[in-house]
Amino acid sequence: MENVKLGGRVALVTGGSRGIGLATAQALARAGARVALLARKPEPLAQAAAEIGDLALAIEADVSDPGAVRGAFERVARELGRLDILVNNAAIGRLHKIEHATDADILAGVGTNFLGAIYCVREAVPLMRAVGGGEIVNISSEAVLRPFPYLSLYAATKGALETFSSALHQELKPDGIRVTLLRAGATASAGFAREWDPATAEEAFRVWKERGLLDFSDAPMPTSVLANAVLHAVTQPPGAAIGLLDIRPV
Ligand SMILES: NC(=O)c1ccc[n+]([C@@H]2O[C@H](COP(=O)([O-])OP(=O)(O)OC[C@H]3O[C@@H](n4cnc5c(N)ncnc54)[C@H](OP(=O)(O)O)[C@@H]3O)[C@@H](O)[C@H]2O)c1
């Protein structure tokens, strides 16, 4: 039955080329949706789209660039004809104490994690309104509840995303657009920490452990857990919306 749930619908998943974004795109496609995957690097993106097959459209774009985001949504409207679901998943989490953050680190963090979601929502709303409603899922992090040192910029961008989500829920209700915030704990995605400098990572993990910020007894969750949660949120019957999903490993 799963494959009829989203038949005829179109989704766009930012950061759909790997990790949680790819698992989410796969779950949406398995449920029958056509899915636009958006990311910067062409090769993993093409590979991800090929894995999904005919239901996938690969769009190379940087969410921190408003012009590129506009172009991406224009392509979705032109090539897929409509938009029903937006998953704001693309994010980066560079590891540094704030005094060591470069201008580029700060611009990329805020630009990708917060402004990127704003640019995407701005383009998505008119397309969703045109089809009578839609679903927006914003991916946040447990870092909002337990703001980790060395990831202060990341935590702040997710906090801003959460406030944006709450306001959007009110703003978009009259348009039939539901907004869900998915706050995730540690998830087994190889991508997120792969560019962390090993020495800084060692220092950060020591501090997190000393301060009880990370529970090392919990194994990270598989990406499919988050993907299924997104699917659950976007397949609710009319008349209800899932405002917050807070999912953590145990
Ligand atoms: N992994 C965790 O433990 C965890 C925990 C809590 C919350 N989260 C959240 O879950 C989401 C996904 O995390 P993940 O671990 O799956 O990350 P990931 O493996 O690093 O994947 C990130 C995805 O975003 C894309 N991306 C990054 N910057 C982009 C940009 N400027 N424009 C367009 N695409 C961009 C990447 O592709 P390109 O690099 O090719 O652009 C990639 O497809 C993020 O919002 C993260 O904050 C993760």
The ligand as an ORCA input file, in Angstrom:
! r2SCAN-3c Opt
* xyz 0 1
  N      23.950     13.378     11.267
  C      23.503     13.705     12.469
  O      23.889     13.122     13.501
  C      22.468     14.791     12.618
  C      21.933     15.025     13.905
  C      20.955     16.030     14.028
  C      20.547     16.744     12.936
  N      21.109     16.513     11.706
  C      20.657     17.328     10.582
  O      20.228     16.458      9.554
  C      20.453     17.064      8.282
  C      21.250     16.137      7.384
  O      22.435     15.751      8.047
  P      23.388     14.621      7.451
  O      24.163     14.086      8.590
  O      22.632     13.706      6.572
  O      24.371     15.558      6.567
  P      25.396     15.177      5.388
  O      25.590     13.705      5.299
  O      26.580     16.050      5.600
  O      24.607     15.638      4.070
  C      24.393     16.990      3.849
  C      23.720     17.160      2.514
  O      23.504     18.571      2.302
  C      24.117     18.977      1.081
  N      24.554     20.358      1.244
  C      25.438     20.854      2.131
  N      25.584     22.174      1.956
  C      24.751     22.520      0.927
  C      24.440     23.736      0.258
  N      25.022     24.891      0.613
  N      23.541     23.718     -0.754
  C      22.952     22.553     -1.122
  N      23.198     21.376     -0.528
  C      24.088     21.359      0.475
  C      25.252     17.960      0.869
  O      25.655     17.837     -0.494
  P      26.812     18.795     -1.136
  O      27.917     18.827     -0.120
  O      27.151     18.149     -2.419
  O      26.167     20.128     -1.338
  C      24.561     16.688      1.339
  O      23.688     16.216      0.322
  C      21.141     18.396      8.569
  O      20.174     19.416      8.623
  C      21.730     18.180      9.956
  O      21.892     19.399     10.652
  C      22.063     15.558     11.527
*
